[in-house]
Amino acid sequence: MATSASKLRTLSIFSLVMITVGSVDSIRNLPATALFGSDLIFFFILGAIFFLIPCALVSAELASAWADKGGVYVWVKEAFGTRFGFLAIWFQWVENIIWYPTILSFVAGTLGYLISPALAQNKLFLAAVILIAFWSTTLVNLFGMKSSAWFSNFCGIAGLFLPMGLIILLGGAWIAAGRPLQIHFDLPSIIPHFHNSTMWVSLTGIILSFCGMEIATVHARETKNPQRAFPLALLYSTLIILGTLMFGALAIAIVLPSDHISLVAGIMQAFSAFFNAYHLTWLLPLVALMLVIGGMGGVNNWIIAPTKGLLIAAEDGNLPMQFRRTNRHGAPRLLLLYQAVIVTILTSIFLFMPSVNGSYWYLTALAAQLYMLMYILMFMAGIYLRYKDPNRQRLFKIPGGKLGMWLVGSAGLLGSIVTLSVGFVPPGNINVGGALHYEALLIAGLLVMSLPPLLIYKFRRPSWNLATA
């Protein structure tokens, strides 16, 4: 039995870093944050203090304490019971269902921009690429965690680190050469004008770009020495994510005017501007291929992790028996297939909205708000478990005892609540329709996406419990 268990533990610290960074650190997020120019420096620092660092610290402590079965479902269940644990993992899962069409539209837009810029606005082309890409990565994950981890490692290096490093290097060279900048780095430019409420909307995009630090912890069963591996992996991931996202967004902001940045094709616009200036346009197809690989890797990481969290919830009797079945590779095949079907339906709805940037931002804001509800539960669980289960071994503990946990957890709670609130403010530089229309759509989306877990839990049957099955 021990030998069998050890064979399952295939993930190293490097693999966990690749999964975490590949899940969180997405070059796709850069155009949305670059829209806000010099102000993004302030908001990145604010987001790190009130979200990224608290999320990494709380996740590291909880992962080191509950290492046999990781993830937000287990942590919130231990603190507040099965109902809230199921609600937390549902928020994480359904947020991704909404998010998949946005990242895959980035992949499709990149391919379209490479073939012909007009294809980036061709809805049939975008839909075809999105569906082919999502079903392909679903197939990869049906072959189990070893296959998924290998794919993540490859995509993280070839499709994330290389293009991210390249665009930061090009931005640095642009500044060093004294070329004209679209933003300024003086103090009045960096500090936002707080009377302009739409500036706070940038916090939504930046916080969403930080989401997912906890995602790798669902792989506790497959991780070598998880108590040591998770804290180290989260530390390395935090440093990489913060540095690359901030400097990558600044590289785009210095070369493109904010009103010319496309949320779908903004990365290719920036690379085109750099390569045209440096007479390196022959590199554009290679960069486009890297971006496609990176986008596929991000989707691959998110396809399996929340689904495995749902699998653990299903094993606790929160879903019918058939949802806990796995194939010979240990993959939750039915959950993965249902997820792919729902994404297929959502893709068709997304692509028939009139404004690409407007619909893209609406889905981004809705995904961020749903994810913030999960993080509120997670931070509350981290604080409460210090009182409910104080004697449980935690190989990593946030320094400062209960006061330290309160400070870190409260910072994370404040960041999550503020992000949830400002998500209702329509951005001034993106056409999302009238404020009332935008807010009504968000409220409707939150209600529709939040009700299913409550109804499922209310009407669940005794036959769903493993013990009585």
ABEGO torsion letter per residue (X at the ends): XAAAAAAABABBAAAAAAAAAAAABBAAAAAAAAAAEAAAAAAAAAAAAAAAAAAAAAAAAAAAABAABBEAAAAAAAAAEAAAAAAAAAAAAAAAAAAAAAAAAAAAAAAAAAABAAAAABAAAAAAAAAAAAAAAAAAAAAEAAAAAAAAAAAAAAAAAAAAAAAAAAAAAAAAAGBBBABBABAAAABBBAABAAAAAAAAAAAAAABGAAAAAAAAAABBGAAAAAAAAAAAAAAAAAAAAAAAAAAAAAABBAAABBAAAAAAAAAAAAAAAAGAAAAAAAAAAAAAAAAAAAAAAAAAAAAAAAAAAAAAGABBAAAABBBAAGBBAAAAAAAAAAAAAAAAAAAABABAAAAAAAAAAAAAAAAAAAAAAAAAAAAAAAAABAABBBABBBBGEAAAAAAAAAAAAAAAAAAAAAAABBBAABBAEBAAAAAAAAAAAAAAAAAAAAAAAAABBAAABAAAX
